[in-house]
Amino acid sequence: MARRQYLVFDLDGTLIDSAPDIADAVNVLLGELGRAPLELAAVKRMIGDGAPVLLERALAAAGIQEAAAGFMPRFKVFYEAASTRRTVLYPKVRESLEGFRREGRRLALCTNKPKAATELVLRHFGLVELFAAIIGGDSLPQRKPAREPLLAAIAAAGGDDAAPECALMIGDSYTDLATARAAAIEAVIIPSGYGRPADAAEQGAYHEVARFADLPPLIERLDRT
């Protein structure tokens, strides 16, 4: 049995490049409100802490002071209608996930994206069946960087009694690293994603790979330690 038996993945910026579709939905909403569109690079920096926080940041950047909650239903309609129009898998994601499954590992997803939108994207790419558990940003009262979503993902994947060293959190940002630290789980960061970069000085040591294709050999090495 693989030592790192439970692999828990973030979604946006880790498995998929979804920023163009997220930015499009933000900008359709801003257009309805009579505001100019935001640049893609600006929206990328807003991603990672869940749709409500993303929308709050986008509205603030557009000079809108009203609470984001009132605009969430429209944003969700715009995003879910076109959530896979420009979204792509990062290279080697499918092959790597399938390889982990063949090795007998249990895969889980822990994202701040709403669960319905998460499953919509995963079904589009034919990945949903690879995951033993999916925890979205609205699955629990807490969202990342709280530890509860990560621990719930491991438990739902069959790891109720798993020791922390049997799991890994794989993500792209400070939020994922902070989540792993809160749950006393090792983290692997792929720093090509979105949001605030991971910071070892603030959140402790972590493993890093430059691209998803480098993840399988890293986990193989970790299994030998």
C-alpha positions as CSV (number, residue, x, y, z in Angstrom):
1,M,0.0,0.0,0.0
2,A,1.3,3.5,-0.9
3,R,2.4,5.4,2.1
4,R,0.7,8.6,0.9
5,Q,-2.6,6.8,0.5
6,Y,-4.9,9.9,0.5
7,L,-4.2,12.6,-2.1
8,V,-6.3,15.7,-1.7
9,F,-6.3,18.2,-4.6
10,D,-7.4,21.8,-5.0
11,L,-9.2,22.5,-8.3
12,D,-8.8,26.0,-9.8
13,G,-5.1,26.7,-10.5
14,T,-4.1,23.2,-9.6
15,L,-6.0,20.8,-11.9
16,I,-7.6,23.3,-14.2
17,D,-6.9,26.7,-15.7
18,S,-10.4,28.2,-15.1
19,A,-9.5,31.8,-14.7
20,P,-10.7,32.9,-18.2
21,D,-14.2,31.6,-17.6
22,I,-14.3,33.0,-14.1
23,A,-13.2,36.4,-15.4
24,D,-15.8,36.3,-18.1
25,A,-18.5,35.7,-15.6
26,V,-17.3,38.5,-13.4
27,N,-17.2,40.9,-16.3
28,V,-20.6,40.0,-17.6
29,L,-21.9,40.9,-14.2
30,L,-19.9,44.1,-14.1
31,G,-21.3,45.0,-17.5
32,E,-24.8,44.6,-16.2
33,L,-23.9,47.0,-13.5
34,G,-22.4,49.5,-15.9
35,R,-18.8,49.0,-14.9
36,A,-15.7,48.4,-17.1
37,P,-14.3,44.8,-17.3
38,L,-11.4,43.7,-15.1
39,E,-8.2,42.4,-16.6
40,L,-7.6,38.6,-16.4
41,A,-4.5,39.1,-14.4
42,A,-6.4,41.0,-11.8
43,V,-9.1,38.4,-11.5
44,K,-6.5,35.6,-11.1
45,R,-5.2,37.3,-8.0
46,M,-8.8,37.3,-6.5
47,I,-9.3,33.5,-6.9
48,G,-8.8,31.0,-4.2
49,D,-10.9,31.9,-1.2
50,G,-14.3,31.0,-2.6
51,A,-16.9,32.6,-4.9
52,P,-18.3,35.1,-2.3
53,V,-14.8,36.4,-1.5
54,L,-13.9,36.6,-5.2
55,L,-17.1,38.5,-6.0
56,E,-16.5,40.8,-3.0
57,R,-13.0,41.6,-4.3
58,A,-14.2,42.1,-7.9
59,L,-17.0,44.5,-6.9
60,A,-14.6,46.5,-4.7
61,A,-12.1,46.7,-7.6
62,A,-14.9,48.1,-9.8
63,G,-15.8,50.7,-7.1
64,I,-19.1,49.0,-6.0
65,Q,-19.6,49.1,-2.3
66,E,-22.8,47.0,-2.0
67,A,-22.6,43.6,-0.4
68,A,-21.5,40.8,-2.7
69,A,-24.2,38.4,-1.4
70,G,-26.9,40.2,-3.4
71,F,-25.1,39.6,-6.6
72,M,-24.1,36.0,-6.1
73,P,-27.2,34.4,-7.8
74,R,-26.5,36.3,-11.0
75,F,-22.8,35.5,-10.9
76,K,-23.5,31.8,-10.4
77,V,-25.9,31.8,-13.4
78,F,-23.3,33.5,-15.6
79,Y,-20.5,31.2,-14.5
80,E,-22.3,27.9,-14.7
81,A,-23.7,28.7,-18.1
82,A,-20.1,29.0,-19.5
83,S,-17.9,27.3,-16.9
84,T,-16.1,25.1,-19.4
85,R,-16.0,27.4,-22.5
86,R,-12.3,28.4,-22.1
87,T,-11.3,26.2,-19.1
88,V,-8.6,23.6,-19.8
89,L,-6.9,20.8,-17.8
90,Y,-3.3,21.5,-17.1
91,P,-0.9,19.1,-18.9
92,K,-0.6,15.6,-17.5
93,V,-3.4,16.0,-15.0
94,R,-5.6,13.2,-16.4
95,E,-2.7,10.8,-16.8
96,S,-1.3,11.5,-13.4
97,L,-4.7,11.1,-11.6
98,E,-5.4,7.8,-13.4
99,G,-1.9,6.6,-12.5
100,F,-2.5,7.4,-8.8
101,R,-5.7,5.4,-8.9
102,R,-3.9,2.4,-10.5
103,E,-1.4,2.6,-7.6
104,G,-4.3,2.1,-5.2
105,R,-4.4,5.7,-3.8
106,R,-7.6,7.4,-2.8
107,L,-8.2,10.7,-4.5
108,A,-10.2,13.6,-3.0
109,L,-11.0,17.1,-4.0
110,C,-11.1,20.0,-1.6
111,T,-12.0,23.3,-3.2
112,N,-13.6,26.6,-2.3
113,K,-15.6,26.5,-5.5
114,P,-19.3,25.7,-4.9
115,K,-19.8,21.9,-5.2
116,A,-22.3,22.1,-8.0
117,A,-20.0,24.1,-10.2
118,T,-17.1,21.8,-9.2
119,E,-18.9,18.7,-10.3
120,L,-20.1,20.4,-13.5
121,V,-16.4,21.0,-14.5
122,L,-15.3,17.6,-13.4
123,R,-18.0,15.9,-15.5
124,H,-17.1,17.9,-18.5
125,F,-13.5,16.6,-18.3
126,G,-14.6,13.1,-17.4
127,L,-12.8,13.2,-14.1
128,V,-15.6,13.0,-11.5
129,E,-15.4,9.2,-11.2
130,L,-11.7,9.4,-10.2
131,F,-12.5,11.1,-6.9
132,A,-13.6,9.2,-3.9
133,A,-14.7,12.4,-2.2
134,I,-15.5,16.0,-3.3
135,I,-15.8,18.8,-0.8
136,G,-16.8,22.2,-2.2
137,G,-16.8,25.6,-0.7
138,D,-20.5,25.2,0.3
139,S,-20.2,21.6,1.6
140,L,-19.4,22.7,5.2
141,P,-19.9,25.8,7.3
142,Q,-16.1,26.3,7.0
143,R,-14.0,26.9,3.9
144,K,-10.3,26.7,3.3
145,P,-8.0,27.7,4.9
146,A,-9.9,26.2,7.9
147,R,-8.8,22.6,8.4
148,E,-12.3,21.1,8.4
149,P,-12.8,20.8,4.6
150,L,-9.5,19.0,4.2
151,L,-10.1,16.6,7.1
152,A,-13.7,16.0,5.8
153,A,-12.3,15.2,2.3
154,I,-9.9,12.6,3.8
155,A,-12.6,11.1,5.9
156,A,-15.0,10.9,3.0
157,A,-12.4,9.1,0.9
158,G,-12.2,6.4,3.6
159,G,-9.5,7.8,5.8
160,D,-11.3,8.4,9.1
161,D,-8.5,6.8,11.0
162,A,-5.7,7.7,8.7
163,A,-2.5,9.1,10.2
164,P,-1.5,12.6,9.0
165,E,1.6,11.2,7.3
166,C,-0.7,9.1,5.0
167,A,-2.1,12.1,3.3
168,L,-1.0,15.0,1.1
169,M,-2.7,18.3,0.2
170,I,-1.8,19.4,-3.3
171,G,-2.6,23.0,-4.3
172,D,-1.3,26.1,-5.8
173,S,-1.5,28.9,-3.3
174,Y,-1.2,30.3,0.2
175,T,-4.7,29.1,1.0
176,D,-3.9,25.5,0.3
177,L,-0.7,25.6,2.3
178,A,-2.5,27.3,5.2
179,T,-5.2,24.6,5.1
180,A,-2.6,21.8,5.1
181,R,-0.8,23.4,8.1
182,A,-4.0,23.8,10.0
183,A,-4.7,20.1,9.6
184,A,-1.1,19.0,10.2
185,I,-0.9,17.5,6.7
186,E,2.0,17.7,4.3
187,A,1.5,20.1,1.4
188,V,2.7,20.1,-2.2
189,I,2.5,23.4,-3.9
190,I,2.4,24.0,-7.7
191,P,3.1,27.7,-7.8
192,S,1.8,28.4,-11.3
193,G,-1.8,28.9,-10.1
194,Y,-3.8,31.8,-8.7
195,G,-4.3,33.8,-5.6
196,R,-1.7,34.7,-3.0
197,P,1.5,32.7,-3.4
198,A,2.5,30.2,-0.8
199,D,4.9,31.6,1.8
200,A,7.1,29.2,3.7
201,A,8.2,31.9,6.1
202,E,4.6,32.3,7.3
203,Q,3.2,28.8,6.9
204,G,6.2,26.5,7.3
205,A,8.0,24.1,5.0
206,Y,6.3,22.4,2.0
207,H,7.2,20.5,-1.1
208,E,7.1,22.3,-4.4
209,V,7.0,21.1,-8.0
210,A,7.1,23.4,-11.1
211,R,4.3,21.6,-13.0
212,F,1.8,18.8,-12.4
213,A,3.8,16.3,-14.5
214,D,6.5,16.5,-11.7
215,L,4.0,15.4,-9.0
216,P,4.1,11.6,-9.5
217,P,7.9,11.3,-9.1
218,L,7.8,13.5,-6.1
219,I,5.2,11.4,-4.4
220,E,7.2,8.3,-5.3
221,R,10.2,9.8,-3.5
222,L,8.1,10.8,-0.5
223,D,6.8,7.2,-0.2
224,R,10.4,6.0,0.2
225,T,11.2,8.4,3.0
